Amino acid sequence: MITHHRLTQIHCVSRICFNAVIDENGNVVPHDQILMSVREIIDGHQVDVVEGENAWIGIATRKKYTNLTSCTAVKTSLAVQEPFPSESVSEDSHTWVRYAAHPGKFVFLREIKGGYRICSNVASRSRSNNANFYQKMFEVDSAGFEEAVKIARKYGMMGGLDDNDIRTAFYVRLALSLLHGESVPYCKKSLDKALAISKERTLAYIDQLYCAPEYKESMRTLAQS
């Protein structure tokens, strides 16, 4: 079970509710037409929202990417202490999980809604500028997670779990995002990292994922191959 330390800290990170994608004309894009990589962020703001203390565990093991940069406010001292890495892929994901490993709270402001503009038939800048996007995503997210583990250990923010339990769940959740991006090779690579720690826990965490049944089945198949 994941528990939360009760710390008396001011809020470290606040974010507003991301509830819609709009196109270049200001029209709301139907949910089923949104890229899976973006849809999972919206879904993450509707079900089992990550907030409060020890938020890094929920980000790393359940949500993966749950903050839009333009929808997030960060305490200045924390932002100075944990700068963005010099990367062009997943640099924000790397940063959010490190922020969340510090003592303090993630606050989710449900009453303020935010939309995200994505132009039709245009890839994101990071995807269009990086031929090895999913390789870099795998590497940068993994590096950010390991930095977060170090920070969490320092401040006693492990939530009653051991490193490898969290690490297994992290690689399973990262594998799902990679599969959402249709990167089967890196999905398999992420699953292999989890399997190297514990096959039993890997399969259990796949079963716990919030996703369509066909994604779970694909991941089970990859994990058994």
C-alpha positions as CSV (number, residue, x, y, z in Angstrom):
1,M,0.0,0.0,0.0
2,I,1.2,3.5,-0.8
3,T,1.1,5.8,2.2
4,H,1.7,9.5,2.5
5,H,4.0,11.4,4.9
6,R,2.1,14.2,6.7
7,L,4.4,17.1,6.2
8,T,3.7,20.8,7.1
9,Q,4.9,22.4,3.9
10,I,3.5,25.1,1.6
11,H,2.4,24.1,-1.8
12,C,5.2,23.4,-4.3
13,V,3.3,22.9,-7.5
14,S,-0.2,23.8,-8.6
15,R,-1.8,22.9,-11.9
16,I,-5.2,23.6,-13.5
17,C,-7.5,21.0,-15.0
18,F,-6.7,20.1,-18.6
19,N,-10.0,19.1,-20.1
20,A,-9.9,19.8,-23.9
21,V,-7.8,19.9,-27.0
22,I,-8.7,22.7,-29.5
23,D,-7.7,23.0,-33.1
24,E,-6.2,26.0,-34.9
25,N,-9.8,27.4,-35.3
26,G,-10.7,27.1,-31.6
27,N,-12.9,24.1,-32.1
28,V,-12.9,21.3,-29.5
29,V,-11.4,18.1,-30.9
30,P,-13.5,15.0,-30.2
31,H,-11.9,12.8,-27.6
32,D,-11.5,9.8,-29.9
33,Q,-9.6,11.9,-32.4
34,I,-7.0,13.0,-30.0
35,L,-3.6,11.4,-30.0
36,M,-3.3,8.7,-27.4
37,S,-0.2,10.4,-25.9
38,V,-2.3,13.5,-25.3
39,R,-5.5,11.7,-24.4
40,E,-3.8,10.0,-21.5
41,I,-3.1,13.4,-20.0
42,I,-6.7,14.4,-20.2
43,D,-7.8,11.1,-18.8
44,G,-5.4,11.6,-16.0
45,H,-7.2,14.8,-15.0
46,Q,-10.5,13.0,-14.9
47,V,-9.8,9.7,-13.0
48,D,-7.6,9.1,-10.0
49,V,-5.9,12.5,-10.1
50,V,-2.4,12.8,-8.7
51,E,-2.3,15.4,-6.0
52,G,-1.1,16.0,-2.4
53,E,2.2,14.8,-0.9
54,N,4.4,12.0,-2.4
55,A,3.0,12.9,-5.8
56,W,6.1,11.6,-7.5
57,I,5.0,8.0,-6.9
58,G,1.6,8.5,-8.6
59,I,3.3,10.4,-11.5
60,A,6.0,7.7,-12.0
61,T,3.8,4.6,-11.5
62,R,0.2,5.6,-12.6
63,K,0.2,8.7,-14.8
64,K,3.6,9.2,-16.3
65,Y,3.0,12.7,-17.7
66,T,0.3,14.6,-15.9
67,N,1.2,18.3,-16.2
68,L,1.1,20.6,-19.1
69,T,3.8,23.2,-18.8
70,S,1.4,26.1,-19.6
71,C,-1.1,24.9,-17.0
72,T,1.5,24.6,-14.1
73,A,2.7,27.1,-11.5
74,V,5.8,26.2,-9.5
75,K,7.3,27.7,-6.4
76,T,10.3,29.7,-7.5
77,S,12.8,28.3,-5.1
78,L,11.9,24.8,-6.2
79,A,12.2,25.7,-9.9
80,V,15.7,27.2,-9.3
81,Q,16.7,24.1,-7.3
82,E,15.4,21.7,-10.0
83,P,16.0,23.2,-13.5
84,F,14.8,21.6,-16.7
85,P,17.4,19.3,-18.3
86,S,19.1,20.2,-21.5
87,E,16.9,17.9,-23.6
88,S,14.4,18.5,-26.4
89,V,12.3,15.4,-25.6
90,S,10.5,14.7,-22.3
91,E,12.4,17.4,-20.5
92,D,9.2,18.5,-18.8
93,S,8.3,14.9,-17.7
94,H,11.9,14.6,-16.3
95,T,11.3,17.9,-14.3
96,W,7.8,17.2,-12.9
97,V,8.8,13.9,-11.3
98,R,11.8,15.6,-9.6
99,Y,9.6,18.4,-8.4
100,A,7.1,16.0,-6.9
101,A,9.8,14.0,-5.0
102,H,10.5,17.0,-2.8
103,P,8.6,17.6,0.4
104,G,5.4,19.6,-0.2
105,K,2.2,19.2,-2.2
106,F,0.9,19.0,-5.7
107,V,-2.3,20.9,-5.9
108,F,-4.9,20.2,-8.6
109,L,-7.2,23.2,-9.3
110,R,-10.4,21.5,-10.6
111,E,-12.4,24.7,-10.9
112,I,-10.0,26.3,-13.4
113,K,-10.2,24.6,-16.9
114,G,-7.5,24.7,-19.5
115,G,-7.4,23.8,-23.2
116,Y,-4.4,22.8,-25.3
117,R,-4.1,23.9,-28.9
118,I,-2.9,21.3,-31.4
119,C,-3.1,22.2,-35.1
120,S,-4.6,19.6,-37.4
121,N,-2.2,17.2,-39.1
122,V,0.9,18.8,-37.4
123,A,3.3,16.8,-35.3
124,S,4.5,18.3,-32.0
125,R,7.8,20.2,-32.3
126,S,9.7,17.6,-30.2
127,R,8.4,14.8,-32.4
128,S,9.0,16.5,-35.7
129,N,12.6,17.6,-34.7
130,N,13.7,14.2,-33.3
131,A,14.0,11.1,-35.5
132,N,14.6,9.0,-32.4
133,F,11.8,10.5,-30.3
134,Y,10.8,7.3,-28.5
135,Q,14.4,6.3,-27.8
136,K,15.0,9.7,-26.2
137,M,11.7,9.6,-24.4
138,F,12.7,6.2,-22.8
139,E,16.2,7.5,-21.9
140,V,15.1,10.9,-20.5
141,D,12.1,9.6,-18.6
142,S,14.3,6.9,-17.0
143,A,17.0,9.4,-16.1
144,G,14.4,11.7,-14.5
145,F,12.9,8.8,-12.5
146,E,16.3,7.8,-11.1
147,E,17.0,11.4,-10.0
148,A,13.5,11.5,-8.4
149,V,14.4,8.3,-6.4
150,K,17.5,9.9,-5.1
151,I,15.6,13.0,-4.0
152,A,12.8,11.0,-2.5
153,R,15.3,8.9,-0.5
154,K,16.9,12.1,0.8
155,Y,13.7,13.5,2.1
156,G,12.0,10.3,3.2
157,M,9.4,10.4,0.4
158,M,9.4,6.7,-0.6
159,G,5.8,6.2,0.5
160,G,6.6,3.0,2.4
161,L,7.7,1.2,-0.8
162,D,11.1,-0.1,-1.8
163,D,13.1,1.2,-4.7
164,N,12.5,-1.8,-6.9
165,D,8.8,-2.0,-6.3
166,I,8.4,1.6,-7.5
167,R,10.9,1.0,-10.3
168,T,9.0,-2.0,-11.6
169,A,5.7,0.0,-11.7
170,F,7.5,2.9,-13.4
171,Y,8.8,0.8,-16.3
172,V,5.4,-0.8,-16.8
173,R,3.7,2.6,-16.9
174,L,6.4,4.0,-19.2
175,A,5.9,0.9,-21.5
176,L,2.2,1.8,-21.8
177,S,3.0,5.4,-22.9
178,L,5.5,4.0,-25.5
179,L,2.9,1.6,-26.7
180,H,0.4,4.5,-27.0
181,G,3.0,6.1,-29.3
182,E,3.2,2.8,-31.3
183,S,6.8,2.3,-30.4
184,V,6.7,-1.5,-29.8
185,P,10.5,-1.9,-29.6
186,Y,10.8,0.6,-26.7
187,C,7.7,-0.6,-25.1
188,K,9.4,-4.1,-25.0
189,K,12.6,-2.5,-23.7
190,S,10.8,-0.8,-20.9
191,L,9.0,-4.1,-20.0
192,D,12.3,-5.9,-20.0
193,K,13.6,-3.5,-17.4
194,A,10.6,-4.3,-15.2
195,L,10.8,-8.0,-15.8
196,A,14.5,-8.0,-14.8
197,I,13.4,-6.9,-11.4
198,S,10.3,-9.1,-11.0
199,K,8.1,-10.9,-13.5
200,E,5.4,-11.4,-11.0
201,R,5.2,-7.8,-10.1
202,T,5.5,-6.7,-13.7
203,L,2.4,-8.8,-14.7
204,A,0.5,-7.5,-11.6
205,Y,1.2,-3.9,-12.5
206,I,0.1,-4.5,-16.1
207,D,-3.2,-5.7,-14.7
208,Q,-3.5,-2.5,-12.7
209,L,-3.0,-0.1,-15.6
210,Y,-5.8,2.3,-16.4
211,C,-6.1,1.7,-20.2
212,A,-8.1,-0.2,-22.8
213,P,-8.0,-4.0,-22.5
214,E,-6.3,-4.4,-25.8
215,Y,-3.3,-2.5,-24.5
216,K,-3.0,-4.7,-21.5
217,E,-3.2,-7.8,-23.7
218,S,-0.5,-6.5,-26.0
219,M,1.7,-5.8,-23.0
220,R,1.1,-9.2,-21.5
221,T,2.1,-10.8,-24.8
222,L,5.3,-8.7,-25.0
223,A,6.1,-9.5,-21.4
224,Q,5.8,-13.2,-22.1
225,S,7.7,-13.2,-25.3
